[in-house]
Amino acid sequence: MLPDIIGDSVANADTKHGNPEGANFKAIAIDIDTTGRRLCDKIFQLAAFTPTEHFEQYIMPSVNLNSAARQRHQVCVIKVKGHRVLKSMQSNKIIKTESEATGFRKLIGWLEEQNSNCDGIVFICHEKRKFIPLMIVQSLINLNMLTAFAKLVKGFVNTNNLAMATMGGTDRMYFNVRNLSKLLNKGSKDNAPEEFVGSANARARLAFNVAVELCDREPRSSKDSGSLCQALSPYIDTMDIEIRDLDLENVNLKRQNSFRPLFLNYFKTTVHRVRAVKFRILLAENGLDLGILNEIWNEIRMQGLISTLAPIESLTSKEKTELVILMDSYFDPKKIDIKPVAKAARRRRRHNNSPASTTGGKETLDQNLSFQPDSAPKTSTPNKERVPNGKRTRSANGNDSNNENRNEDGNNQRGKVRRKRNARRMKPAAHKSSQDGAATEQPLQEKKRK
């Protein structure tokens, strides 16, 4: 069973790249802004760039942007008079948007104008993992516009593959489009300020310039991009390849979702959530899911898990050991599920006479990670007896009598204040003389309040 699983190739490397028929293609850089980095997210900006013209269109997404997308693009969704609108967090202005169908319809119309004097269009993008073509193809399939789009666009080119082929091979460190543009223009005297690359329009322009620099073709101000396509032709992924990769990605998503119960304890912290996402992607891309791993464990136990994870080169030895221990504790009903625990980094006090440490008191991620059982016993202090609110126990010193004396003194004092207040309200009546001439005094009358 193991050879079949390990030999099951998720993607056929022989048909990875293809050279579409025809020779006169036009290169156009494209980029998108999305509400997240998953296939279930939505596109809210389309941008395309050529040396002579460019296209930009904002789309009102049906879902809100997640926190990472808001920080990356500086755009958020708000409500104005009950309607959802896009707002720029930099200028605090409302962005004019269109529906998804209208936005892609305008893009196809603009591509028809660009395709007037050539045999087709090749899109240029820059990313580490394929995401932009898959999102565009998926949206076009949902809108029933893929046929019209495929007549104009012949394929996609990822400049990251071109950079790996011309700048150090597959072991080269990945650079985003801005850093790669800086690296290629390192010797130039252009000291322009850094541009905000959170917008798809800026990234599309940088991707086109990077492609020109990597191909060592005409300068960036050139109006003819036909020679650029000749250099990019070995790296073109045709539309058939993109549709196949989209179907394959949907299958991988189902495999990734099967690992959710296994990595349930990893979703409690950000550090472990990132590791869980990495593990799920790598396991799914190698044709594994939780059901297959469970069958392997039932047959050969832990040794089968070790043999299955051994061919995965993207995992380090520590990560493979971590996965084997995690799966063994999950599949074995006699063992307790383990969960990762991040140890707090120790901070050393630096004295005036002692030199500063080079690490700054921080430990590496591998040192901070450890495991403990999910139901590990926790030490707790004994519960103290709590006195109900509003109730106080009587002391043994006879303080109750003192409290009663204070209450009596307070009542007497309040009574005196009332009598004085009533005395002020009373006033003497006018003296009247009786029949015999003697003055008689009328009784006191209460003064009327105004």
C-alpha positions as a Markdown table, in Angstrom:
| # | Residue | x | y | z |
|---|---|---|---|---|
| 1 | Met | 0.0 | 0.0 | 0.0 |
| 2 | Leu | 2.8 | 2.4 | 0.8 |
| 3 | Pro | 4.4 | 2.4 | -2.8 |
| 4 | Asp | 1.0 | 3.3 | -4.3 |
| 5 | Ile | 0.5 | 6.3 | -1.9 |
| 6 | Ile | 4.0 | 7.6 | -2.3 |
| 7 | Gly | 4.1 | 7.1 | -6.1 |
| 8 | Asp | 0.7 | 8.9 | -6.5 |
| 9 | Ser | 1.8 | 12.1 | -8.1 |
| 10 | Val | -0.6 | 15.0 | -7.5 |
| 11 | Ala | 0.7 | 17.0 | -10.5 |
| 12 | Asn | 2.2 | 15.6 | -13.7 |
| 13 | Ala | 5.5 | 17.4 | -14.1 |
| 14 | Asp | 5.8 | 16.5 | -17.8 |
| 15 | Thr | 2.8 | 18.7 | -18.7 |
| 16 | Lys | 3.6 | 21.5 | -16.3 |
| 17 | His | 4.6 | 24.0 | -18.9 |
| 18 | Gly | 3.4 | 24.2 | -22.5 |
| 19 | Asn | 4.1 | 26.5 | -25.5 |
| 20 | Pro | 0.8 | 27.6 | -27.0 |
| 21 | Glu | 0.4 | 27.7 | -30.7 |
| 22 | Gly | 1.2 | 30.9 | -32.4 |
| 23 | Ala | 4.2 | 33.3 | -32.2 |
| 24 | Asn | 2.9 | 36.9 | -32.0 |
| 25 | Phe | 1.7 | 37.2 | -28.4 |
| 26 | Lys | 1.4 | 40.3 | -26.2 |
| 27 | Ala | 2.6 | 40.3 | -22.6 |
| 28 | Ile | 0.4 | 42.0 | -20.0 |
| 29 | Ala | 1.0 | 42.0 | -16.3 |
| 30 | Ile | -2.0 | 41.2 | -14.1 |
| 31 | Asp | -2.6 | 41.2 | -10.4 |
| 32 | Ile | -5.6 | 41.0 | -8.1 |
| 33 | Asp | -6.6 | 42.0 | -4.5 |
| 34 | Thr | -8.7 | 39.4 | -2.6 |
| 35 | Thr | -10.5 | 39.3 | 0.7 |
| 36 | Gly | -8.2 | 36.4 | 1.8 |
| 37 | Arg | -5.7 | 33.8 | 0.5 |
| 38 | Arg | -8.2 | 31.0 | 0.0 |
| 39 | Leu | -10.1 | 29.8 | -3.0 |
| 40 | Cys | -13.4 | 30.5 | -1.2 |
| 41 | Asp | -12.5 | 34.2 | -0.9 |
| 42 | Lys | -13.5 | 36.9 | -3.4 |
| 43 | Ile | -11.7 | 39.3 | -5.7 |
| 44 | Phe | -12.3 | 43.0 | -5.0 |
| 45 | Gln | -9.7 | 44.6 | -7.5 |
| 46 | Leu | -8.5 | 43.7 | -11.0 |
| 47 | Ala | -5.4 | 45.4 | -12.4 |
| 48 | Ala | -3.6 | 44.9 | -15.7 |
| 49 | Phe | -0.5 | 46.8 | -16.9 |
| 50 | Thr | 1.3 | 47.4 | -20.2 |
| 51 | Pro | 3.9 | 50.1 | -21.0 |
| 52 | Thr | 1.3 | 52.1 | -22.9 |
| 53 | Glu | -2.0 | 51.4 | -21.1 |
| 54 | His | -3.3 | 49.9 | -17.9 |
| 55 | Phe | -6.6 | 48.6 | -16.6 |
| 56 | Glu | -8.0 | 49.0 | -13.0 |
| 57 | Gln | -11.4 | 48.0 | -11.6 |
| 58 | Tyr | -12.7 | 47.6 | -8.1 |
| 59 | Ile | -15.3 | 45.0 | -7.4 |
| 60 | Met | -17.7 | 45.0 | -4.4 |
| 61 | Pro | -17.0 | 41.6 | -2.7 |
| 62 | Ser | -19.9 | 39.6 | -1.3 |
| 63 | Val | -17.8 | 38.9 | 1.9 |
| 64 | Asn | -15.8 | 41.2 | 4.1 |
| 65 | Leu | -12.0 | 41.4 | 4.1 |
| 66 | Asn | -10.3 | 39.5 | 6.9 |
| 67 | Ser | -7.9 | 41.3 | 9.2 |
| 68 | Ala | -4.8 | 40.3 | 7.3 |
| 69 | Ala | -6.3 | 41.5 | 4.0 |
| 70 | Arg | -7.3 | 44.8 | 5.5 |
| 71 | Gln | -3.8 | 45.5 | 6.8 |
| 72 | Arg | -2.2 | 44.3 | 3.5 |
| 73 | His | -4.4 | 46.4 | 1.1 |
| 74 | Gln | -5.5 | 49.2 | 3.5 |
| 75 | Val | -9.1 | 48.7 | 2.4 |
| 76 | Cys | -12.2 | 47.8 | 4.4 |
| 77 | Val | -15.9 | 47.3 | 3.9 |
| 78 | Ile | -18.3 | 49.7 | 5.7 |
| 79 | Lys | -22.0 | 50.5 | 5.6 |
| 80 | Val | -23.3 | 53.8 | 4.4 |
| 81 | Lys | -27.1 | 54.3 | 4.7 |
| 82 | Gly | -27.6 | 50.5 | 4.8 |
| 83 | His | -25.4 | 49.8 | 1.7 |
| 84 | Arg | -22.0 | 48.0 | 1.8 |
| 85 | Val | -19.2 | 50.1 | 0.2 |
| 86 | Leu | -15.4 | 49.9 | 0.0 |
| 87 | Lys | -13.4 | 52.5 | 1.9 |
| 88 | Ser | -9.7 | 53.3 | 1.6 |
| 89 | Met | -8.0 | 53.4 | 5.0 |
| 90 | Gln | -5.3 | 55.7 | 3.7 |
| 91 | Ser | -7.5 | 58.5 | 2.3 |
| 92 | Asn | -10.7 | 57.7 | 4.2 |
| 93 | Lys | -12.6 | 58.0 | 0.9 |
| 94 | Ile | -15.3 | 55.7 | -0.6 |
| 95 | Ile | -14.0 | 53.7 | -3.6 |
| 96 | Lys | -16.3 | 53.4 | -6.6 |
| 97 | Thr | -17.0 | 49.7 | -7.3 |
| 98 | Glu | -18.8 | 47.5 | -9.8 |
| 99 | Ser | -20.4 | 44.1 | -9.5 |
| 100 | Glu | -18.2 | 41.0 | -10.2 |
| 101 | Ala | -19.9 | 40.3 | -13.5 |
| 102 | Thr | -19.5 | 43.9 | -14.7 |
| 103 | Gly | -15.9 | 44.0 | -13.6 |
| 104 | Phe | -14.9 | 40.9 | -15.6 |
| 105 | Arg | -17.0 | 42.0 | -18.5 |
| 106 | Lys | -15.0 | 45.3 | -18.6 |
| 107 | Leu | -11.7 | 43.3 | -18.4 |
| 108 | Ile | -12.6 | 41.1 | -21.3 |
| 109 | Gly | -13.6 | 44.2 | -23.4 |
| 110 | Trp | -10.3 | 45.9 | -22.6 |
| 111 | Leu | -8.4 | 42.7 | -23.6 |
| 112 | Glu | -10.2 | 42.6 | -26.9 |
| 113 | Glu | -8.8 | 46.1 | -27.6 |
| 114 | Gln | -5.3 | 44.9 | -26.7 |
| 115 | Asn | -5.6 | 41.8 | -28.8 |
| 116 | Ser | -6.4 | 43.6 | -32.1 |
| 117 | Asn | -2.8 | 43.3 | -33.6 |
| 118 | Cys | -1.6 | 40.0 | -32.1 |
| 119 | Asp | -2.5 | 36.3 | -31.9 |
| 120 | Gly | -3.2 | 36.2 | -28.2 |
| 121 | Ile | -2.3 | 37.5 | -24.7 |
| 122 | Val | 0.0 | 36.1 | -22.1 |
| 123 | Phe | -0.5 | 37.3 | -18.5 |
| 124 | Ile | 2.5 | 37.9 | -16.3 |
| 125 | Cys | 2.2 | 37.6 | -12.5 |
| 126 | His | 4.6 | 37.1 | -9.6 |
| 127 | Glu | 3.8 | 34.9 | -6.6 |
| 128 | Lys | 5.4 | 32.1 | -4.6 |
| 129 | Arg | 2.4 | 29.7 | -4.8 |
| 130 | Lys | 0.0 | 29.7 | -7.7 |
| 131 | Phe | -3.1 | 31.7 | -6.6 |
| 132 | Ile | -3.9 | 34.5 | -9.1 |
| 133 | Pro | -4.7 | 32.3 | -12.1 |
| 134 | Leu | -6.8 | 29.9 | -10.0 |
| 135 | Met | -8.9 | 32.8 | -8.6 |
| 136 | Ile | -9.4 | 34.3 | -12.0 |
| 137 | Val | -10.4 | 31.0 | -13.6 |
| 138 | Gln | -12.7 | 30.1 | -10.8 |
| 139 | Ser | -14.5 | 33.4 | -11.0 |
| 140 | Leu | -14.8 | 33.1 | -14.8 |
| 141 | Ile | -16.3 | 29.6 | -14.4 |
| 142 | Asn | -18.9 | 30.9 | -11.9 |
| 143 | Leu | -19.8 | 33.8 | -14.3 |
| 144 | Asn | -19.9 | 31.6 | -17.4 |
| 145 | Met | -17.2 | 33.8 | -19.1 |
| 146 | Leu | -14.4 | 31.3 | -19.4 |
| 147 | Thr | -15.0 | 30.6 | -23.1 |
| 148 | Ala | -14.7 | 34.3 | -24.1 |
| 149 | Phe | -11.7 | 34.7 | -21.8 |
| 150 | Ala | -9.9 | 31.7 | -23.2 |
| 151 | Lys | -10.2 | 33.0 | -26.8 |
| 152 | Leu | -8.1 | 36.0 | -25.8 |
| 153 | Val | -5.7 | 34.7 | -23.1 |
| 154 | Lys | -3.4 | 31.9 | -24.0 |
| 155 | Gly | -1.8 | 31.4 | -20.6 |
| 156 | Phe | 0.0 | 32.7 | -17.5 |
| 157 | Val | 3.6 | 33.2 | -16.6 |
| 158 | Asn | 4.9 | 33.3 | -13.1 |
| 159 | Thr | 8.1 | 35.5 | -13.0 |
| 160 | Asn | 9.2 | 33.7 | -9.8 |
| 161 | Asn | 9.8 | 30.6 | -11.9 |
| 162 | Leu | 11.8 | 32.7 | -14.3 |
| 163 | Ala | 13.8 | 34.2 | -11.4 |
| 164 | Met | 14.6 | 30.8 | -10.0 |
| 165 | Ala | 15.9 | 29.7 | -13.4 |
| 166 | Thr | 18.1 | 32.8 | -13.9 |
| 167 | Met | 19.1 | 33.7 | -10.4 |
| 168 | Gly | 20.4 | 30.7 | -8.4 |
| 169 | Gly | 18.0 | 27.8 | -9.1 |
| 170 | Thr | 15.3 | 26.4 | -6.9 |
| 171 | Asp | 17.3 | 26.8 | -3.7 |
| 172 | Arg | 17.2 | 30.6 | -4.0 |
| 173 | Met | 15.3 | 32.5 | -1.4 |
| 174 | Tyr | 11.9 | 33.8 | -2.4 |
| 175 | Phe | 11.6 | 37.6 | -3.0 |
| 176 | Asn | 8.3 | 39.4 | -3.4 |
| 177 | Val | 7.9 | 41.6 | -6.4 |
| 178 | Arg | 9.1 | 44.8 | -4.6 |
| 179 | Asn | 12.2 | 43.2 | -3.2 |
| 180 | Leu | 13.0 | 41.5 | -6.5 |
| 181 | Ser | 12.6 | 44.8 | -8.3 |
| 182 | Lys | 15.0 | 46.4 | -5.9 |
| 183 | Leu | 17.5 | 43.6 | -6.3 |
| 184 | Leu | 17.4 | 43.9 | -10.1 |
| 185 | Asn | 17.8 | 47.7 | -10.0 |
| 186 | Lys | 20.4 | 47.7 | -7.3 |
| 187 | Gly | 23.0 | 49.4 | -9.5 |
| 188 | Ser | 20.7 | 52.1 | -10.7 |
| 189 | Lys | 20.8 | 55.7 | -9.4 |
| 190 | Asp | 17.1 | 56.0 | -9.1 |
| 191 | Asn | 16.3 | 57.0 | -5.5 |
| 192 | Ala | 12.6 | 57.2 | -5.8 |
| 193 | Pro | 10.6 | 56.7 | -2.5 |
| 194 | Glu | 9.1 | 53.3 | -1.8 |
| 195 | Glu | 5.7 | 52.8 | -3.4 |
| 196 | Phe | 2.8 | 51.2 | -1.5 |
| 197 | Val | 2.4 | 47.7 | -3.0 |
| 198 | Gly | -0.8 | 46.9 | -1.3 |
| 199 | Ser | -2.7 | 47.8 | -4.5 |
| 200 | Ala | -2.8 | 45.4 | -7.4 |
| 201 | Asn | -2.2 | 48.2 | -9.8 |
| 202 | Ala | 1.3 | 48.9 | -8.3 |
| 203 | Arg | 2.2 | 45.2 | -8.1 |
| 204 | Ala | 1.2 | 44.6 | -11.8 |
| 205 | Arg | 3.5 | 47.4 | -12.9 |
| 206 | Leu | 6.4 | 46.0 | -10.9 |
| 207 | Ala | 5.8 | 42.5 | -12.2 |
| 208 | Phe | 6.0 | 43.7 | -15.8 |
| 209 | Asn | 9.3 | 45.6 | -15.0 |
| 210 | Val | 10.7 | 42.5 | -13.3 |
| 211 | Ala | 9.9 | 40.3 | -16.3 |
| 212 | Val | 11.6 | 42.8 | -18.7 |
| 213 | Glu | 14.7 | 42.9 | -16.4 |
| 214 | Leu | 14.9 | 39.1 | -16.1 |
| 215 | Cys | 14.6 | 38.5 | -19.8 |
| 216 | Asp | 17.2 | 41.2 | -20.4 |
| 217 | Arg | 15.2 | 42.6 | -23.3 |
| 218 | Glu | 14.3 | 46.1 | -24.3 |
| 219 | Pro | 14.0 | 48.8 | -21.6 |
| 220 | Arg | 10.9 | 49.3 | -19.6 |
| 221 | Ser | 9.7 | 52.2 | -21.8 |
| 222 | Ser | 9.5 | 49.9 | -24.8 |
| 223 | Lys | 6.1 | 49.8 | -26.5 |
| 224 | Asp | 6.7 | 46.4 | -28.2 |
| 225 | Ser | 6.3 | 43.4 | -25.9 |
| 226 | Gly | 6.5 | 40.7 | -28.6 |
| 227 | Ser | 10.1 | 39.9 | -28.0 |
| 228 | Leu | 9.3 | 39.6 | -24.3 |
| 229 | Cys | 6.9 | 36.8 | -25.0 |
| 230 | Gln | 9.5 | 34.9 | -26.9 |
| 231 | Ala | 11.7 | 34.8 | -23.8 |
| 232 | Leu | 8.7 | 33.9 | -21.6 |
| 233 | Ser | 7.3 | 31.1 | -23.9 |
| 234 | Pro | 9.1 | 28.2 | -22.1 |
| 235 | Tyr | 7.4 | 29.2 | -18.8 |
| 236 | Ile | 3.9 | 29.7 | -20.1 |
| 237 | Asp | 1.1 | 27.7 | -18.4 |
| 238 | Thr | -1.8 | 27.3 | -20.8 |
| 239 | Met | -5.4 | 27.7 | -19.9 |
| 240 | Asp | -5.9 | 23.9 | -19.9 |
| 241 | Ile | -3.1 | 23.6 | -17.3 |
| 242 | Glu | -4.8 | 26.3 | -15.2 |
| 243 | Ile | -8.1 | 24.5 | -15.3 |
| 244 | Arg | -6.5 | 21.2 | -14.4 |
| 245 | Asp | -4.6 | 22.8 | -11.5 |
| 246 | Leu | -7.9 | 24.4 | -10.2 |
| 247 | Asp | -9.6 | 21.0 | -10.1 |
| 248 | Leu | -6.5 | 19.6 | -8.4 |
| 249 | Glu | -6.6 | 22.4 | -5.8 |
| 250 | Asn | -10.2 | 21.7 | -5.0 |
| 251 | Val | -9.3 | 18.0 | -4.4 |
| 252 | Asn | -6.4 | 19.1 | -2.1 |
| 253 | Leu | -8.8 | 21.4 | -0.2 |
| 254 | Lys | -10.9 | 18.4 | 0.7 |
| 255 | Arg | -7.8 | 16.5 | 1.8 |
| 256 | Gln | -6.7 | 19.5 | 3.9 |
| 257 | Asn | -10.1 | 19.7 | 5.6 |
| 258 | Ser | -9.9 | 16.1 | 6.6 |
| 259 | Phe | -6.9 | 17.0 | 8.8 |
| 260 | Arg | -8.9 | 19.5 | 10.8 |
| 261 | Pro | -9.6 | 17.1 | 13.8 |
| 262 | Leu | -6.0 | 16.2 | 13.9 |
| 263 | Phe | -4.7 | 19.8 | 14.3 |
| 264 | Leu | -7.6 | 21.0 | 16.4 |
| 265 | Asn | -5.3 | 22.0 | 19.3 |
| 266 | Tyr | -3.0 | 23.9 | 16.9 |
| 267 | Phe | -5.7 | 26.5 | 16.2 |
| 268 | Lys | -5.5 | 28.1 | 19.6 |
| 269 | Thr | -2.4 | 30.2 | 19.0 |
| 270 | Thr | -1.1 | 32.0 | 15.9 |
| 271 | Val | 2.3 | 30.3 | 15.9 |
| 272 | His | 0.9 | 26.8 | 15.9 |
| 273 | Arg | -1.9 | 27.7 | 13.4 |
| 274 | Val | 0.7 | 28.7 | 10.9 |
| 275 | Arg | 2.5 | 25.4 | 11.4 |
| 276 | Ala | -0.8 | 23.5 | 11.1 |
| 277 | Val | -1.6 | 25.2 | 7.8 |
| 278 | Lys | 1.9 | 24.3 | 6.5 |
| 279 | Phe | 1.5 | 20.6 | 7.5 |
| 280 | Arg | -2.0 | 20.3 | 6.0 |
| 281 | Ile | -0.9 | 21.7 | 2.7 |
| 282 | Leu | 2.2 | 19.5 | 2.4 |
| 283 | Leu | 0.3 | 16.3 | 3.4 |
| 284 | Ala | -2.5 | 17.1 | 0.9 |
| 285 | Glu | -0.2 | 17.9 | -1.9 |
| 286 | Asn | 1.5 | 14.5 | -1.5 |
| 287 | Gly | -1.9 | 12.7 | -1.9 |
| 288 | Leu | -2.5 | 12.0 | 1.8 |
| 289 | Asp | -5.6 | 12.5 | 3.9 |
| 290 | Leu | -6.6 | 11.5 | 7.4 |
| 291 | Gly | -8.3 | 8.3 | 6.3 |
| 292 | Ile | -5.3 | 7.0 | 4.4 |
| 293 | Leu | -3.0 | 7.7 | 7.3 |
| 294 | Asn | -5.4 | 5.9 | 9.6 |
| 295 | Glu | -5.3 | 2.8 | 7.4 |
| 296 | Ile | -1.5 | 2.9 | 7.4 |
| 297 | Trp | -1.4 | 3.2 | 11.2 |
| 298 | Asn | -3.7 | 0.2 | 11.6 |
| 299 | Glu | -1.5 | -1.9 | 9.4 |
| 300 | Ile | 2.1 | -1.0 | 10.4 |
| 301 | Arg | 1.5 | 1.4 | 13.3 |
| 302 | Met | 4.1 | 4.1 | 13.9 |
| 303 | Gln | 6.7 | 2.6 | 11.5 |
| 304 | Gly | 4.2 | 3.0 | 8.7 |
| 305 | Leu | 3.8 | 6.7 | 9.4 |
| 306 | Ile | 7.6 | 7.2 | 9.5 |
| 307 | Ser | 7.9 | 5.5 | 6.1 |
| 308 | Thr | 5.1 | 7.5 | 4.6 |
| 309 | Leu | 6.5 | 10.9 | 5.7 |
| 310 | Ala | 10.1 | 10.1 | 4.8 |
| 311 | Pro | 9.8 | 11.0 | 1.0 |
| 312 | Ile | 8.4 | 14.5 | 1.8 |
| 313 | Glu | 11.5 | 16.7 | 1.4 |
| 314 | Ser | 9.8 | 19.9 | 2.4 |
| 315 | Leu | 9.5 | 18.7 | 6.0 |
| 316 | Thr | 12.5 | 18.7 | 8.4 |
| 317 | Ser | 13.4 | 15.8 | 10.6 |
| 318 | Lys | 11.9 | 17.6 | 13.7 |
| 319 | Glu | 8.7 | 18.3 | 11.8 |
| 320 | Lys | 8.4 | 14.7 | 10.7 |
| 321 | Thr | 8.9 | 13.5 | 14.3 |
| 322 | Glu | 6.3 | 16.0 | 15.5 |
| 323 | Leu | 3.8 | 14.7 | 13.0 |
| 324 | Val | 4.4 | 11.1 | 13.8 |
| 325 | Ile | 4.0 | 11.6 | 17.5 |
| 326 | Leu | 0.8 | 13.7 | 16.9 |
| 327 | Met | -0.7 | 11.1 | 14.6 |
| 328 | Asp | 0.2 | 8.1 | 16.8 |
| 329 | Ser | -1.4 | 9.8 | 19.9 |
| 330 | Tyr | -4.5 | 10.6 | 17.8 |
| 331 | Phe | -5.1 | 7.2 | 16.2 |
| 332 | Asp | -4.3 | 5.2 | 19.4 |
| 333 | Pro | -7.3 | 5.2 | 21.7 |
| 334 | Lys | -5.2 | 4.2 | 24.6 |
| 335 | Lys | -3.1 | 7.3 | 24.4 |
| 336 | Ile | -4.0 | 10.8 | 25.3 |
| 337 | Asp | -4.1 | 13.5 | 22.6 |
| 338 | Ile | -1.2 | 15.8 | 22.8 |
| 339 | Lys | -1.2 | 19.5 | 22.2 |
| 340 | Pro | 1.7 | 21.9 | 21.5 |
| 341 | Val | 2.7 | 24.4 | 24.1 |
| 342 | Ala | 4.7 | 27.5 | 23.4 |
| 343 | Lys | 7.1 | 28.3 | 26.3 |
| 344 | Ala | 7.6 | 31.9 | 27.2 |
| 345 | Ala | 10.9 | 33.2 | 26.1 |
| 346 | Arg | 13.3 | 34.0 | 29.0 |
| 347 | Arg | 14.5 | 37.5 | 29.3 |
| 348 | Arg | 17.8 | 38.1 | 31.0 |
| 349 | Arg | 18.5 | 41.3 | 32.8 |
| 350 | Arg | 21.5 | 43.1 | 31.4 |
| 351 | His | 23.7 | 44.6 | 34.0 |
| 352 | Asn | 25.7 | 47.7 | 33.3 |
| 353 | Asn | 29.0 | 45.9 | 33.4 |
| 354 | Ser | 27.9 | 42.8 | 31.5 |
| 355 | Pro | 27.9 | 42.9 | 27.7 |
| 356 | Ala | 24.7 | 42.6 | 25.7 |
| 357 | Ser | 23.8 | 39.1 | 24.4 |
| 358 | Thr | 23.7 | 38.6 | 20.7 |
| 359 | Thr | 20.3 | 36.8 | 20.8 |
| 360 | Gly | 18.6 | 39.6 | 22.8 |
| 361 | Gly | 17.2 | 37.1 | 25.3 |
| 362 | Lys | 15.0 | 35.4 | 22.7 |
| 363 | Glu | 14.9 | 31.7 | 22.0 |
| 364 | Thr | 14.3 | 30.1 | 18.6 |
| 365 | Leu | 10.9 | 28.7 | 17.6 |
| 366 | Asp | 12.1 | 25.1 | 18.0 |
| 367 | Gln | 13.2 | 25.7 | 21.5 |
| 368 | Asn | 9.9 | 27.3 | 22.4 |
| 369 | Leu | 7.8 | 24.4 | 21.1 |
| 370 | Ser | 7.0 | 21.4 | 23.3 |
| 371 | Phe | 4.2 | 18.9 | 23.8 |
| 372 | Gln | 2.1 | 18.0 | 26.7 |
| 373 | Pro | -1.0 | 15.8 | 27.0 |
| 374 | Asp | -4.3 | 17.4 | 26.3 |
| 375 | Ser | -5.7 | 16.4 | 29.7 |
| 376 | Ala | -2.6 | 17.0 | 31.7 |
| 377 | Pro | -3.3 | 17.5 | 35.4 |
| 378 | Lys | -3.2 | 21.1 | 36.5 |
| 379 | Thr | -2.2 | 22.2 | 40.0 |
| 380 | Ser | -4.7 | 24.5 | 41.6 |
| 381 | Thr | -4.9 | 26.2 | 45.0 |
| 382 | Pro | -7.6 | 25.0 | 47.4 |
| 383 | Asn | -10.8 | 27.0 | 47.3 |
| 384 | Lys | -11.2 | 29.6 | 50.0 |
| 385 | Glu | -14.4 | 30.1 | 51.8 |
| 386 | Arg | -16.1 | 33.2 | 50.5 |
| 387 | Val | -18.4 | 35.3 | 52.5 |
| 388 | Pro | -21.6 | 36.3 | 50.7 |
| 389 | Asn | -21.8 | 39.9 | 49.6 |
| 390 | Gly | -23.4 | 42.3 | 52.0 |
| 391 | Lys | -23.0 | 39.9 | 55.0 |
| 392 | Arg | -20.2 | 40.4 | 57.6 |
| 393 | Thr | -19.4 | 38.1 | 60.5 |
| 394 | Arg | -19.5 | 39.5 | 64.0 |
| 395 | Ser | -16.3 | 40.0 | 65.7 |
| 396 | Ala | -15.5 | 38.7 | 69.2 |
| 397 | Asn | -14.6 | 42.1 | 70.6 |
| 398 | Gly | -18.2 | 43.3 | 71.1 |
| 399 | Asn | -18.3 | 45.8 | 68.2 |
| 400 | Asp | -22.0 | 45.3 | 67.7 |
| 401 | Ser | -22.8 | 47.4 | 70.8 |
| 402 | Asn | -20.7 | 50.2 | 69.4 |
| 403 | Asn | -22.5 | 50.1 | 66.1 |
| 404 | Glu | -25.9 | 50.3 | 67.9 |
| 405 | Asn | -24.7 | 53.4 | 69.9 |
| 406 | Arg | -23.6 | 55.0 | 66.7 |
| 407 | Asn | -27.0 | 54.4 | 65.1 |
| 408 | Glu | -28.8 | 55.9 | 68.1 |
| 409 | Asp | -26.7 | 59.0 | 68.1 |
| 410 | Gly | -27.3 | 59.4 | 64.4 |
| 411 | Asn | -31.1 | 59.2 | 64.9 |
| 412 | Asn | -31.0 | 61.8 | 67.7 |
| 413 | Gln | -29.0 | 64.2 | 65.6 |
| 414 | Arg | -31.4 | 63.9 | 62.6 |
| 415 | Gly | -34.3 | 64.5 | 64.9 |
| 416 | Lys | -32.8 | 67.8 | 66.2 |
| 417 | Val | -32.2 | 69.0 | 62.6 |
| 418 | Arg | -35.9 | 68.3 | 61.7 |
| 419 | Arg | -37.2 | 70.3 | 64.8 |
| 420 | Lys | -35.0 | 73.3 | 63.9 |
| 421 | Arg | -36.2 | 73.2 | 60.3 |
| 422 | Asn | -39.9 | 73.2 | 61.4 |
| 423 | Ala | -39.3 | 76.0 | 63.9 |
| 424 | Arg | -38.1 | 78.3 | 61.0 |
| 425 | Arg | -41.3 | 77.6 | 59.1 |
| 426 | Met | -43.4 | 78.9 | 62.0 |
| 427 | Lys | -43.9 | 82.7 | 62.3 |
| 428 | Pro | -45.8 | 84.7 | 65.0 |
| 429 | Ala | -49.2 | 86.2 | 64.1 |
| 430 | Ala | -50.1 | 89.9 | 64.4 |
| 431 | His | -51.3 | 91.2 | 67.9 |
| 432 | Lys | -55.0 | 92.0 | 68.1 |
| 433 | Ser | -56.6 | 94.0 | 70.9 |
| 434 | Ser | -59.6 | 92.6 | 72.7 |
| 435 | Gln | -62.8 | 94.5 | 73.6 |
| 436 | Asp | -61.4 | 95.5 | 76.9 |
| 437 | Gly | -58.3 | 96.9 | 75.3 |
| 438 | Ala | -56.0 | 94.1 | 76.4 |
| 439 | Ala | -53.7 | 92.8 | 73.7 |
| 440 | Thr | -54.2 | 89.1 | 73.0 |
| 441 | Glu | -51.6 | 87.0 | 71.2 |
| 442 | Gln | -52.8 | 84.8 | 68.3 |
| 443 | Pro | -51.4 | 81.3 | 68.1 |
| 444 | Leu | -48.5 | 80.6 | 65.8 |
| 445 | Gln | -49.3 | 80.0 | 62.2 |
| 446 | Glu | -47.4 | 77.9 | 59.8 |
| 447 | Lys | -45.6 | 79.9 | 57.1 |
| 448 | Lys | -46.8 | 79.0 | 53.7 |
| 449 | Arg | -44.3 | 77.8 | 51.2 |
| 450 | Lys | -44.1 | 79.6 | 47.9 |
